[in-house]
Amino acid sequence: MKLYSTKNKKAFTNLKYAVLKGLPDDNGLFMPQEIPRLSSAFLENLSEFSFQEIAFSICQALFKGAIPDADLQAIIENAVNFPAPVVQLDEEKYILELFHGPSLAFKDFGARFMAQLMSYFNQGESRELVILVATSGDTGGAVAAGFLQTPGAQVVILYPSGKVSMLQEKQLTTLGHNIVALEVDGTFDDCQAMVKRAFLDKDLTGKIRLTSANSINISRLIPQTFYYFEACKQLPQDGRDLVFCVPSGNFGNLTAGLMAHRMGLPVHHFIAATNANDVVPAYLDSGLFSPRPSVRTLSNAMDVGDPSNFARMLDLYEGEEGGSTWNNMRELVSGYAFDDEQTRKAVAEVYRKYNYIIDPHGAVGFLALEQYQKEHSNTKGIILETAHPSKFLDEVERILNKKVEVPERLAILAKREKRAVSMPTEFGRFKQWLLDNIA
């Protein structure tokens, strides 16, 4: 498998280098040289394959022998070992539940697969691998769970102080062992900028083996393609156009869907659903991409004002079929944005109409799909429910005026002591901390 940087399509590297490096030296993002189309026999018989068999087929096609089949099978068996069920709301709307993993968020798929892949490629290395990750909510918890006590790996999580839910914070700050949390006095974008800058600092990279666990790492995106195909196989083929509605922050989840589409995913359209941090819907509307500081919202995991994976989205549609990148992207992607009050009403509406408790991110997706289907009849839509509603316990219980059951693996964290290092947004302080505590 060959990969290039979005800033230099003529320089190629291999899968091991891209996974362990995380970010190219030119500050671009790694992309596969080829996104192969899966065989028609596979696509036409999706319902006959298990989730793990789907994952194996996708990786086999992408990796092109970079990992022997037996090793690849073991990686998938260890990573993809929980379900992604589709739940029907009505004849037009379905929910893809992606919260059945250890941290109760969709990022468990990417984090566990990445941990297995990094551990495989890191065999025989004498120096510890240090994984830096910025989180706006769920990424940190998934990465912490995925890498906990992994030999040869140290995880450093940066999260914005006061901008994640209490239980999300406990997932980041209570595990100990090889997991360290830095509580940053800023926004997610500040955290992400600090992580990116660390990879470009020659002094740091000369002393510490750094890699990233954010969706800037290609090994996070690849496993997120798996559940799009897994969702398709669970729906009956009835002649209606299928659309996926993706609650979006850093846009890794949507980018994975677009990659799946290139591989043959039988989908008609994607919907990018955002909160007030609507720079991508604004781009889809105007053709102008204008990053700005993120604002805090109820759906905090989507509070991203400068989404990294937008560069990959542009790369996928640049010059396709001779049209403009903007027009090419709009053929397949629509964008909608909603505020907190609309989100709260949607949480209540979904419970009232369907007796289903949806989290705030999924509620934004519900609103976007509802709006899209008003304009496009004869469609069936799948909303990606990215996190269990109990991760936003106070707000969801306040909206519904009822108790929400908290799964045991999350409930036990509430009583654990938070351990986090306070950190300003000044990169120099962050760099010095790494040199003092990690190098």
C-alpha positions as CSV (number, residue, x, y, z in Angstrom):
1,M,0.0,0.0,0.0
2,K,1.3,3.4,-1.0
3,L,0.2,6.7,0.6
4,Y,0.9,10.3,-0.2
5,S,0.6,13.6,1.6
6,T,-2.3,15.9,0.6
7,K,0.4,18.6,0.2
8,N,2.6,16.4,-2.1
9,K,1.0,13.8,-4.2
10,K,4.3,12.8,-5.8
11,A,6.1,11.6,-2.6
12,F,4.9,8.1,-1.5
13,T,5.4,6.2,1.7
14,N,4.2,2.8,3.1
15,L,1.5,1.9,5.5
16,K,3.8,1.3,8.5
17,Y,5.5,4.7,8.1
18,A,2.2,6.5,7.8
19,V,0.6,4.8,10.8
20,L,3.6,5.3,13.1
21,K,4.4,8.8,11.9
22,G,0.8,10.0,12.0
23,L,1.4,13.3,10.2
24,P,3.7,14.0,7.2
25,D,6.6,16.4,7.7
26,D,4.9,19.0,5.3
27,N,1.8,19.2,7.7
28,G,-0.5,17.5,5.1
29,L,-2.4,14.4,5.7
30,F,-1.7,10.9,4.5
31,M,-4.0,9.5,1.8
32,P,-4.0,6.2,0.0
33,Q,-2.6,6.4,-3.6
34,E,-5.5,4.2,-4.6
35,I,-8.9,3.6,-3.1
36,P,-9.9,0.3,-4.8
37,R,-13.4,-0.6,-5.7
38,L,-14.5,-3.8,-3.9
39,S,-15.6,-6.7,-6.1
40,S,-19.2,-6.8,-7.3
41,A,-19.6,-10.3,-5.8
42,F,-18.7,-8.8,-2.3
43,L,-21.0,-5.8,-2.7
44,E,-24.0,-7.7,-4.0
45,N,-23.8,-10.2,-1.2
46,L,-23.0,-8.0,1.8
47,S,-25.7,-9.6,3.9
48,E,-23.8,-13.0,3.8
49,F,-20.7,-11.6,5.5
50,S,-20.0,-11.1,9.2
51,F,-18.9,-7.7,10.4
52,Q,-15.3,-9.0,10.8
53,E,-15.4,-10.5,7.3
54,I,-16.4,-7.1,5.9
55,A,-13.6,-5.5,7.8
56,F,-11.1,-8.1,6.5
57,S,-12.2,-7.7,2.9
58,I,-11.8,-3.9,3.0
59,C,-8.4,-4.1,4.6
60,Q,-7.2,-6.7,2.2
61,A,-8.2,-4.5,-0.7
62,L,-6.6,-1.4,0.7
63,F,-3.4,-2.8,2.2
64,K,-2.4,-4.9,-0.8
65,G,-0.3,-7.4,1.2
66,A,1.3,-4.8,3.6
67,I,0.2,-7.1,6.4
68,P,0.0,-10.9,6.0
69,D,-3.6,-12.3,6.0
70,A,-3.2,-14.2,9.2
71,D,-1.8,-11.2,11.1
72,L,-4.5,-9.0,9.6
73,Q,-7.2,-11.4,10.7
74,A,-5.9,-11.4,14.3
75,I,-5.8,-7.5,14.3
76,I,-9.4,-7.4,13.2
77,E,-10.6,-10.1,15.6
78,N,-9.1,-8.1,18.5
79,A,-10.4,-4.7,17.4
80,V,-13.8,-5.4,15.8
81,N,-15.4,-7.4,18.6
82,F,-18.6,-5.5,19.3
83,P,-21.6,-4.9,17.2
84,A,-23.0,-1.9,15.2
85,P,-26.7,-2.6,15.0
86,V,-29.2,-0.6,13.0
87,V,-32.4,0.4,14.8
88,Q,-35.5,1.5,12.9
89,L,-37.3,4.6,13.9
90,D,-39.9,4.7,11.1
91,E,-40.2,3.8,7.5
92,E,-37.8,6.5,6.5
93,K,-35.3,6.9,9.4
94,Y,-32.9,4.4,11.0
95,I,-30.2,4.7,13.7
96,L,-26.8,3.1,13.4
97,E,-25.7,2.6,17.0
98,L,-22.0,3.0,17.2
99,F,-21.7,3.1,21.0
100,H,-21.4,-0.6,21.9
101,G,-17.7,-0.5,22.4
102,P,-15.7,0.0,25.7
103,S,-15.9,3.8,25.8
104,L,-19.5,4.0,24.4
105,A,-18.5,6.0,21.4
106,F,-18.0,5.4,17.7
107,K,-14.4,6.2,18.0
108,D,-13.8,2.8,19.7
109,F,-13.8,1.3,16.2
110,G,-10.9,3.5,15.1
111,A,-9.0,3.6,18.4
112,R,-9.0,-0.1,18.9
113,F,-8.0,-0.9,15.3
114,M,-5.3,1.7,15.5
115,A,-3.9,0.4,18.8
116,Q,-3.7,-3.1,17.3
117,L,-2.1,-1.8,14.1
118,M,0.5,0.3,16.0
119,S,1.3,-2.5,18.3
120,Y,1.9,-4.8,15.3
121,F,4.1,-2.3,13.5
122,N,5.9,-1.4,16.8
123,Q,7.2,-4.9,17.4
124,G,10.9,-5.1,18.0
125,E,11.3,-1.3,18.6
126,S,13.4,-0.4,21.7
127,R,12.1,3.1,22.1
128,E,8.6,3.8,23.5
129,L,6.0,5.1,21.1
130,V,4.3,8.3,22.4
131,I,0.7,8.8,21.1
132,L,-0.5,12.4,21.2
133,V,-4.2,13.0,20.9
134,A,-6.4,16.1,21.1
135,T,-10.0,15.5,22.0
136,S,-13.3,17.5,22.0
137,G,-15.0,14.7,23.9
138,D,-15.1,11.1,22.8
139,T,-11.7,10.6,21.0
140,G,-9.7,10.7,24.2
141,G,-11.8,8.2,26.0
142,A,-11.7,5.7,23.1
143,V,-8.0,6.1,22.6
144,A,-7.4,5.7,26.4
145,A,-9.5,2.5,26.4
146,G,-7.8,1.2,23.2
147,F,-4.2,1.7,24.3
148,L,-4.6,1.1,28.1
149,Q,-1.5,-0.9,29.3
150,T,-0.4,-1.6,25.7
151,P,3.3,-2.5,25.9
152,G,5.6,0.1,24.4
153,A,3.0,2.8,24.1
154,Q,2.5,6.0,26.2
155,V,-0.7,8.1,25.6
156,V,-0.9,11.9,26.2
157,I,-4.4,13.3,25.8
158,L,-5.0,17.0,25.5
159,Y,-8.6,18.2,26.2
160,P,-10.2,21.7,26.6
161,S,-10.9,22.5,30.2
162,G,-14.6,22.8,31.0
163,K,-15.7,21.8,27.5
164,V,-16.3,18.1,27.9
165,S,-19.0,16.3,29.9
166,M,-18.2,15.1,33.4
167,L,-18.2,11.4,32.4
168,Q,-16.2,12.1,29.3
169,E,-13.6,13.8,31.4
170,K,-13.5,10.8,33.8
171,Q,-12.8,8.5,30.9
172,L,-9.7,10.6,30.1
173,T,-8.4,11.3,33.6
174,T,-9.0,8.2,35.8
175,L,-7.3,5.3,34.1
176,G,-3.7,5.9,35.0
177,H,-1.0,3.4,33.9
178,N,0.3,4.6,30.5
179,I,-2.5,7.2,30.0
180,V,-1.8,10.9,30.9
181,A,-4.3,13.7,30.5
182,L,-3.5,17.4,30.0
183,E,-6.3,19.8,30.8
184,V,-5.7,22.7,28.4
185,D,-7.0,26.2,29.2
186,G,-8.5,26.7,25.7
187,T,-10.6,25.1,23.0
188,F,-10.3,21.9,21.0
189,D,-8.7,23.8,18.2
190,D,-6.0,25.0,20.5
191,C,-5.4,21.4,21.6
192,Q,-5.3,20.2,18.0
193,A,-2.9,23.0,17.0
194,M,-0.5,22.1,19.8
195,V,-0.5,18.4,18.7
196,K,0.1,19.3,15.1
197,R,2.9,21.7,16.0
198,A,4.6,19.0,18.1
199,F,4.9,16.8,15.1
200,L,6.7,19.6,13.2
201,D,9.1,20.4,16.0
202,K,12.4,18.8,15.0
203,D,13.8,19.0,18.5
204,L,10.8,17.0,19.9
205,T,10.7,14.4,17.1
206,G,14.5,13.9,17.5
207,K,14.1,12.9,21.1
208,I,10.6,11.3,21.2
209,R,8.9,8.8,18.9
210,L,5.7,10.7,18.3
211,T,2.5,9.6,16.6
212,S,-1.1,10.8,16.6
213,A,-4.3,9.0,17.5
214,N,-6.6,11.7,16.1
215,S,-8.4,11.1,12.8
216,I,-5.4,12.9,11.2
217,N,-3.9,9.4,11.5
218,I,-5.0,7.3,8.5
219,S,-5.3,4.2,10.7
220,R,-8.2,5.9,12.5
221,L,-10.1,6.5,9.3
222,I,-9.8,3.0,7.7
223,P,-11.8,1.1,10.3
224,Q,-14.5,3.8,10.2
225,T,-15.3,2.6,6.7
226,F,-16.3,-0.8,8.1
227,Y,-19.5,0.1,9.7
228,Y,-20.9,1.9,6.7
229,F,-21.0,-1.4,4.8
230,E,-22.2,-3.2,8.0
231,A,-25.1,-0.8,8.1
232,C,-26.0,-1.3,4.5
233,K,-26.2,-5.1,4.9
234,Q,-28.8,-4.7,7.6
235,L,-31.3,-2.7,5.5
236,P,-33.6,-4.3,3.0
237,Q,-33.1,-3.3,-0.6
238,D,-36.4,-1.7,-1.6
239,G,-35.5,0.6,-4.5
240,R,-35.3,3.8,-2.4
241,D,-32.1,5.9,-2.3
242,L,-30.0,5.4,0.8
243,V,-28.5,8.4,2.5
244,F,-26.2,8.5,5.5
245,C,-26.5,11.4,8.0
246,V,-23.2,12.0,9.8
247,P,-22.9,14.3,12.9
248,S,-19.6,16.0,12.2
249,G,-16.8,17.8,14.0
250,N,-13.3,17.1,12.7
251,F,-15.0,15.3,9.7
252,G,-13.1,12.0,10.0
253,N,-16.3,10.0,10.2
254,L,-17.7,11.6,7.0
255,T,-14.4,11.3,5.2
256,A,-14.4,7.6,6.0
257,G,-17.9,7.4,4.5
258,L,-16.7,9.1,1.3
259,M,-13.8,6.7,1.1
260,A,-16.3,3.8,1.5
261,H,-18.4,5.3,-1.3
262,R,-15.3,5.2,-3.5
263,M,-14.9,1.5,-2.6
264,G,-18.5,0.8,-3.8
265,L,-20.7,1.6,-0.8
266,P,-24.3,1.6,-2.3
267,V,-25.2,5.1,-1.0
268,H,-26.9,7.9,-2.8
269,H,-25.9,10.9,-0.7
270,F,-24.2,12.0,2.6
271,I,-25.4,14.7,5.0
272,A,-23.0,16.6,7.1
273,A,-24.8,17.6,10.2
274,T,-23.2,20.2,12.5
275,N,-23.9,22.5,15.4
276,A,-23.1,26.2,15.4
277,N,-19.6,25.3,14.3
278,D,-20.8,25.1,10.7
279,V,-17.7,25.9,8.5
280,V,-18.3,22.9,6.2
281,P,-22.0,23.5,5.6
282,A,-21.1,27.1,4.9
283,Y,-18.5,25.9,2.4
284,L,-21.0,23.6,0.7
285,D,-23.4,26.6,0.5
286,S,-20.9,29.2,-0.8
287,G,-17.7,27.5,-2.0
288,L,-15.7,29.5,0.6
289,F,-13.9,27.7,3.5
290,S,-13.4,30.1,6.4
291,P,-12.1,28.4,9.6
292,R,-12.8,30.3,12.8
293,P,-12.5,29.7,16.5
294,S,-14.9,27.0,17.7
295,V,-17.8,27.9,20.0
296,R,-19.0,25.7,22.9
297,T,-22.3,23.9,22.3
298,L,-24.4,21.1,23.8
299,S,-23.0,18.6,21.2
300,N,-19.4,19.3,22.4
301,A,-17.6,16.5,20.4
302,M,-18.5,18.5,17.3
303,D,-17.1,21.8,18.6
304,V,-14.4,22.2,15.9
305,G,-13.8,25.4,14.0
306,D,-11.0,24.2,11.7
307,P,-11.7,20.5,10.9
308,S,-8.5,18.7,9.9
309,N,-10.1,16.2,7.6
310,F,-11.5,18.8,5.3
311,A,-8.2,18.7,3.5
312,R,-8.9,15.0,2.8
313,M,-12.4,15.8,1.6
314,L,-10.9,18.4,-0.8
315,D,-8.3,15.9,-2.0
316,L,-11.0,13.3,-2.8
317,Y,-12.9,15.7,-5.1
318,E,-10.2,17.9,-6.5
319,G,-10.6,17.9,-10.3
320,E,-12.8,14.9,-10.3
321,E,-14.5,14.5,-13.7
322,G,-13.2,17.9,-14.7
323,G,-15.5,20.0,-12.5
324,S,-14.6,22.2,-9.6
325,T,-13.9,20.7,-6.2
326,W,-16.8,22.5,-4.7
327,N,-19.3,21.3,-7.3
328,N,-17.9,17.8,-7.2
329,M,-18.3,17.6,-3.4
330,R,-21.8,19.1,-3.4
331,E,-23.0,16.3,-5.8
332,L,-22.5,13.8,-2.9
333,V,-22.6,15.9,0.3
334,S,-25.2,18.3,1.7
335,G,-24.6,20.3,4.9
336,Y,-27.0,21.5,7.7
337,A,-26.4,23.2,11.0
338,F,-28.6,23.5,14.1
339,D,-28.3,25.4,17.4
340,D,-28.6,24.1,20.9
341,E,-32.3,24.9,21.4
342,Q,-33.2,23.0,18.2
343,T,-31.0,20.1,19.5
344,R,-32.8,20.0,22.8
345,K,-36.2,19.9,21.1
346,A,-35.0,17.1,18.8
347,V,-33.9,15.0,21.8
348,A,-37.4,15.4,23.2
349,E,-39.1,14.8,19.9
350,V,-37.3,11.5,19.2
351,Y,-38.2,10.2,22.6
352,R,-41.8,11.3,22.3
353,K,-42.3,9.9,18.8
354,Y,-40.2,6.8,18.9
355,N,-39.5,6.1,22.6
356,Y,-35.8,6.2,21.7
357,I,-33.2,8.2,23.8
358,I,-30.8,9.9,21.4
359,D,-27.7,11.8,22.4
360,P,-27.2,15.5,21.4
361,H,-24.9,14.6,18.5
362,G,-27.4,12.1,17.1
363,A,-30.2,14.7,17.6
364,V,-28.3,17.1,15.3
365,G,-28.2,14.2,12.8
366,F,-31.9,13.6,13.2
367,L,-32.7,17.2,12.5
368,A,-30.5,17.2,9.4
369,L,-32.0,14.0,8.0
370,E,-35.5,15.3,8.7
371,Q,-34.7,18.5,6.7
372,Y,-33.1,16.6,3.9
373,Q,-36.0,14.2,3.5
374,K,-38.5,17.1,3.3
375,E,-36.6,18.1,0.2
376,H,-35.9,14.6,-1.1
377,S,-38.8,12.1,-1.0
378,N,-38.4,8.3,-1.6
379,T,-35.2,8.1,0.5
380,K,-34.3,6.1,3.5
381,G,-31.7,7.6,5.9
382,I,-29.3,6.2,8.4
383,I,-28.3,8.5,11.3
384,L,-24.9,7.7,12.8
385,E,-25.6,7.7,16.6
386,T,-22.0,8.4,17.7
387,A,-22.2,8.1,21.5
388,H,-24.4,6.6,24.2
389,P,-26.8,9.3,25.7
390,S,-25.5,8.6,29.2
391,K,-22.3,10.3,28.3
392,F,-24.3,13.6,28.4
393,L,-26.3,12.5,31.4
394,D,-27.2,15.8,33.0
395,E,-28.4,17.5,29.9
396,V,-30.3,14.5,28.5
397,E,-32.1,13.9,31.8
398,R,-32.9,17.6,32.1
399,I,-34.5,17.6,28.6
400,L,-36.5,14.4,29.1
401,N,-37.2,14.8,32.8
402,K,-36.4,11.2,33.4
403,K,-33.5,9.0,34.6
404,V,-31.2,7.7,31.9
405,E,-29.6,4.3,32.5
406,V,-25.8,4.5,32.7
407,P,-23.9,1.4,31.6
408,E,-21.8,-0.1,34.3
409,R,-18.5,0.4,32.6
410,L,-19.2,4.1,32.5
411,A,-20.9,4.4,35.9
412,I,-17.9,3.1,37.8
413,L,-15.8,6.0,36.5
414,A,-17.9,8.6,38.3
415,K,-16.4,7.8,41.7
416,R,-12.8,7.7,40.5
417,E,-10.4,10.5,41.2
418,K,-9.6,12.9,38.3
419,R,-5.9,13.2,37.6
420,A,-4.9,15.8,35.0
421,V,-2.1,18.2,34.4
422,S,-3.1,21.8,33.9
423,M,-1.7,23.3,30.7
424,P,-1.9,26.7,29.0
425,T,-2.2,27.0,25.2
426,E,1.4,28.2,24.9
427,F,3.3,25.6,22.8
428,G,6.6,26.2,24.6
429,R,5.1,25.1,27.9
430,F,3.7,22.0,26.3
431,K,7.0,21.2,24.6
432,Q,8.9,21.6,27.9
433,W,6.4,19.3,29.7
434,L,7.0,16.6,27.0
435,L,10.7,16.9,27.3
436,D,10.7,16.8,31.1
437,N,8.2,14.0,31.5
438,I,8.4,11.8,28.4
439,A,11.8,12.2,26.7
